[in-house]
Amino acid sequence: MPNLEHPAYPAATLLRLESLVPCRESQVSMLLSIFGERQQFTFPSIFIYGHTSSGKTYVMQTLLNTLQLPHVFVNCVEYFTSRLLLEEILIQLQNCSFETKHASHVLCDTFNDFVRMFKQAVTSQDLQDQTLYIVLDRAEQLREMEANILPAFLRLQELTDRNVTVVLLSEIVWELFRPSTGCFEPFTLYFPDYSIGHLQKILSHNHPPEYSADFYAAYINILLGVFYMVCRDLKELQHLAALNFSKYCEPVVRGEANERDTRKLWKNIEPHLKKAMQTVYLREISSSQWERLQRDDGEPGQLKGLSAHAHVELPYYSKFLLIAAYLASYNPVRTDKRFFLKHHGKIKKTNFMKKHEKTSNHLLGPKPFPLDRLLAILYSIVDNRVAPTANIFSQITSLVTLQLLSLVGHNDQLDGPRYKCTVSLDFIRAIARPQQESIDTF
Amino acid sequence: MSPPPFAPLPLPRSIPRGWFGRYRLELGAREGRHEHVLRLQADYFREGNNDSEDSGLRFATCQSLWKQIKSETEQIQEELNKQLFDNLVSFLRRSHSEFQEKTTEWTCQMKSSEIPTAALVLGVNVTDHDLTFKSLSEVLQNNITPYVALLQAKDCPGIKNLMQKLMGQLMNCYIDVDTSDEEDWVQVSQNRIRCSMASLISWYENITKKTDSETPSKKRTSSRHLQSPPVVVIFKDMESFTTKVLQDFLVISSQHIRELPLILIFGIATSPMIIHSLLPHSVSSLLCIELFQSLSCKEHLSTIIDKLLLTTQFAFKLSEKVLQVLINIFLYHDFSVQNFIKGFQLCIVEHFCSQPLSVLCCRLVEAKKRVNSLSHSQCENVRRLPSFRRYVESQVSEKQIALLTADNFLKIRELHCACLENRVWETEEYESSLQLARMLNKSDLVTMLQKCVEIFASSSGKEFDKVVEKLKEFLTQFQKLEVAGACQERGESVSSQKELQKKTDLYHLQKTLLELKESRRSKKLTKFEMLRFEVVDFIDNLVRNYLVPADHKTLHEIMYFNTASALREHLNAAPRIALHTALNNPYCYLKNQALKSDGGTISNKAPDICIVYKLHLECGRLINLVDWLEAFSTVVMAVEGPNAAASDQVDDIIHARFIRAVSELELLGFIKPSKQKTDHVARLTWGGC
């Protein structure tokens, strides 16, 4: 383990910092050496990327706070327009120092204004002699703002002529950011995923005060054994660990086992965790419901998950419309005559072909079809006569709003709207069952 | 589902002066838009029928009846939703108290703070949801928090619009709660509020601080709310929200859940699976979702029908056909209870408007009074009713004359009829259930009989006393039979099992099984079935005696709305058919005698577009424009005699008229330009040769 070393900061602070960022020491020391001393200019922009919960935000925040570097921290998802973003940066900048708390209203429409006001703010806050860090979290959102925002941030140091560094945090690689017109290339830094060992170490770090660290570490070990295959998200794992820990402790609390009786504890918790993986982890049932179940010692089978309620009750003609839409989406047009007309002639020859087509059609996914074809199929699969009333048409629209059908192309295209059926074969089967309409034959 | 076009009442062209004044006096001096509309509706009542005698009274009766029915339906809905709302409220309380627990505990610190979310599955009848959400937000505002925001997908195409809408609703609701501070808020809203989470949070901090420091007298109003009340955001139509907007909003709000206690309610029309298909795991893991399911719309409707139609509370009734139309719309098309009620309203309006005798369609006591004050022309109306004629014809001849002449006599008969009407409510339902009864098994039959006894016992009529006794007798017989039958069956099954053990080879086994079945069937017929038939016959007789179909009753027209065709016309709009009729038979809409044509001939007096449309009906999928033009000019020139038609050259004006008509057809979507052949257009409708 490399100890953090830097001449500019006291060793005690560095030691504290190191204890706060387990498994990220090398990245932190790298950043420290890039940052240099307080007054030194550093890279105009730094781009840090890595998977979800690989500690980017956390490391940056801890680093800047522990070393007490002047900084502004903005989440680009939260400030979704460029104006909100720029204004937020200026507001935070004004509140940087202690005495100003008047939260004055900042008006900043363009980047030009921003540069001007930024300079003023830096002067008024007395920040000229040290590097100011602007951290933009979820920086991928910047690509959706005006085209000049991202390149301008990358060159902020040059544009303002102040000692400022912009740090971009993102989950995607720099190549996806680079505008076609080219821009200033930032320094890129990669945060690798935590390995299972890292996860073990970090999760064991915060053990509950009532139990020993070893006991909790053993629990984390079992937890990772179950969940590591499906989930590497640190936050989620921590959440799951907290949720299920009381169950793990149960035998100890009841006095049936002691803390070192690992095997017994494992036997107790393992099926429970597996159940959790199928329910809580998928948010089939909520965490609070899970906790209540644990407390009452109930079986998770009692609570039905969200997907247990998959059946949708539809009006009679809506069902047929949906079935017709499904048939139109998955059958080629040329087979319509064969399937839906009474006197269609040759069947035997095409029997083999039909089977072949069916499998491939389901693999290819739904195809768009025009409204008229949908209605024609509807008329042929409904036994009695259907009048093309406004009710039928409005049902098509409501099926679209329910996301069971989807409109292909533009909404404003009035002549010949085209639809796609977005539901699965199982869904259609469930709907068609009471209608005795066997889909497989088509 | 979107509501079917509800035909608005056509407004009269002119308001008759004298009557106008009279009605205004009746209504009193209150002024307002609503009243104006009422007046216009009343006028419509008057215009609809020539004799205006009772139109005011009829209108008032109609209004009061509708008012009663409306409040009744609202009450029913409230009762039906009570369970659901109670669950929701307790969920909100629970999750909020969990949220407010001190976070010093280790597990609370380690757990990620999820946003409490209620997934509210309401069924596909989207038109009903508005009312549910309205009452839900009222309930929440009364019990949980003043801060409730309702969001609709169509208002929120982007996260910015969503935030705007949310903040607008929340900050307005503050004004609603406490009007004294209105000035402050007007000032702020004049300033440009930054539409971001940060300003929402600062607003929330301000407002909670204010309510905390309020004087005790003021605090009384907010005491029913929770401490530092949560902000409830309701997404009315979860399915229609775009993924990105939802994701962004959830990510943002989960970051500030500590500062702004947010609770979400997702209104879901299809199935809760939609949450998973809309949100990726990284976002759905920010939520703590619990599921709530509303009552199914079918149950809702059956309660409504029970309370509105199968009761003596309301004098107005629907005939079988009309009810069938409404129920068909419900089952086949939209599952919407609101639409059903609207259809019912239409029936009421139609009935009172078109049937002059509907003035008698009210409570019995009231009806008696009105019968006594019937005028001569009204009595004439009664005589014209077909059901009355039938009744008259069945009487002896002297009586016939009396009935037709003496107004007083008529009035007495009518009273009797009104009495009878009240008991006819079970008609159709009983007829159909009789079939079912023949196939019922024992236990069902017994419970049904018990119910019948209850119903008859509760109804006051003396003639039913005998019936009750008879039924009770049947019940005891059944009980005896049950005991005996059980013993017998047990014995039989034991013996047959023994028999089965003896037989080992498959063929014999099958044979005995079949035999066993047969014997059982015949045996049962002897005892149980005999009694069953007896009971069913008895009930059948009973039904035949007392529950005569409504339209056999004399004067049923007063209370039963019968014209299903009118209703169908209003509720089942058929745009394609209407368009075809208009173009094919313009007389139907224009009412010009010159256009009156019989059959397939094309009149040259018809509008150009009609001629072009009729000609195009004779073509195939592709239409040759030149041929079409020639046919058109032939039809148009037909009137000008043979010498005009002789010229080969088509007149420029006719050419222009043709082009205009064709482009109108294109606009209406009947044809479109085709690239398959030059000078051809393609037909977009069916029916080509």
Interface residues (C-beta under 8 A of the other chain):
Chain A: T52 N75 V77 E78 Y79 F80 T81 L84 E87 E88 H105 N206 P208 P209 E210 D233 K235 E236 Q238 H239 A241 A242 L243 F245 S246 L282 R283 S286 S287 S288 Q289 K304 L306 S307 H309 A310 H311 V312 E313 L314 P315 Y316 Y317 S318 D372 A387 P388 T389 A390 N391 I392 F393 S394 Q395 T397 S398 T401 L402 Q403 L404 L414 D415 G416
Chain B: M1 S2 P4 P5 R94 S95 E98 W106 T107 M110 K111 S112 E114 P116 T117 A119 V121 G123 V124 V126 I159 K160 N191 R192 R194 C195 S196 M197 A198 D237 E239 S240 D248 V251 I252 Q255 A269 T270 S271 P272 M273 I274 I275 H276 H281 S282 S284 S285 L287 C288 I289 E290 L291 Q293 S296 C297 I329 F330 L331 Y332 H333 D334 F335 N572 A573 A574 P575 R576 I577 G669 K672 L684 W686
